[in-house]
Amino acid sequence: MELEEIDKKEATLADDSRELVPYVGPIEVRFRNRVGFVGALVMGNQVLLGAIPMEDMDLVVIPDTRTLDVFLVEGWSWAKGEAPSLDRE
């Protein structure tokens, strides 16, 4: 992607070790009819979209299918802990 390094940030890995890694951005992320701008920690060739950009674009993970979708349930709040209905007909 040839993104310019803005800074270095410390990342904690799965084995609890810490490593300074390049931080790049801004990156424009698009999913269906949503768009957001994020920064990214560069660690190999894997992509990880964090919770804040997902909230910004109103995206939700569907655990049963391990997919990402646009969150369309009106009046539902993550903070209230309510369970939205994501049934599709």
MIMI-874614 format. One line per field, with one value per residue (C-alpha): residue number from 0; x, y, z. Coordinates in nm, 2 decimals, decimal comma, padded with zeros to 4 digits, m for minus. Layout:
<nupas>
nr = [NUM  ...]
u = [X  ...]
v = [Y  ...]
w = [Z  ...]
</nupas>
This chain:
<nupas>
nr = [0  1  2  3  4  5  6  7  8  9  10  11  12  13  14  15  16  17  18  19  20  21  22  23  24  25  26  27  28  29  30  31  32  33  34  35  36  37  38  39  40  41  42  43  44  45  46  47  48  49  50  51  52  53  54  55  56  57  58  59  60  61  62  63  64  65  66  67  68  69  70  71  72  73  74  75  76  77  78  79  80  81  82  83  84  85  86  87  88]
u = [00,00  00,30  00,16  00,38  00,49  00,35  00,48  00,58  00,34  00,38  00,17  00,10  00,11  m00,09  00,20  00,20  00,53  00,55  00,69  00,73  00,55  00,50  00,17  00,04  m00,25  m00,49  m00,65  m00,99  m01,20  m01,52  m01,78  m02,10  m02,24  m02,02  m01,69  m01,44  m01,08  m00,84  m00,48  m00,32  m00,04  00,17  00,24  00,30  00,03  m00,28  m00,56  m00,75  m01,03  m01,08  m01,40  m01,38  m01,38  m01,65  m01,87  m01,80  m01,93  m02,22  m02,09  m02,15  m02,00  m02,25  m02,09  m02,30  m02,17  m01,84  m01,93  m01,95  m02,27  m02,42  m02,60  m02,96  m03,17  m03,31  m03,36  m03,12  m02,82  m02,50  m02,49  m02,83  m02,72  m03,04  m03,03  m03,12  m03,30  m03,09  m03,33  m03,34  m03,64]
v = [00,00  00,22  00,43  00,68  00,61  00,88  00,74  00,43  00,28  00,00  m00,31  m00,59  m00,92  m01,24  m01,38  m01,05  m00,94  m00,58  m00,44  m00,10  m00,10  00,16  00,36  00,48  00,67  00,81  00,52  00,54  00,23  00,15  m00,12  m00,12  00,23  00,33  00,51  00,59  00,71  00,53  00,49  00,15  m00,04  m00,23  m00,59  m00,82  m00,85  m00,91  m00,65  m00,58  m00,33  m00,21  m00,14  00,24  00,24  m00,02  00,19  00,50  00,32  00,14  m00,21  m00,52  m00,87  m01,15  m01,43  m01,72  m01,65  m01,48  m01,19  m00,81  m00,62  m00,27  m00,22  m00,12  m00,18  00,16  00,24  m00,03  00,07  m00,12  00,06  m00,07  m00,43  m00,50  m00,79  m00,66  m00,88  m00,92  m01,17  m01,12  m01,22]
w = [00,00  00,03  00,32  00,50  00,85  01,08  01,41  01,60  01,86  02,11  02,04  02,29  02,11  02,20  02,40  02,61  02,45  02,34  02,01  01,85  01,52  01,25  01,26  00,92  00,79  00,72  00,54  00,38  00,46  00,27  00,33  00,13  00,17  00,46  00,47  00,75  00,80  01,03  01,12  01,13  01,30  01,05  01,16  00,86  00,60  00,81  00,84  01,16  01,18  01,54  01,73  01,70  01,32  01,31  01,54  01,33  01,02  01,21  01,14  01,34  01,34  01,29  01,49  01,34  00,99  01,09  00,86  00,88  00,81  00,83  01,16  01,07  01,39  01,50  01,86  01,98  02,20  02,27  02,61  02,72  02,65  02,45  02,20  01,85  01,60  01,30  01,13  00,75  00,55]
</nupas>
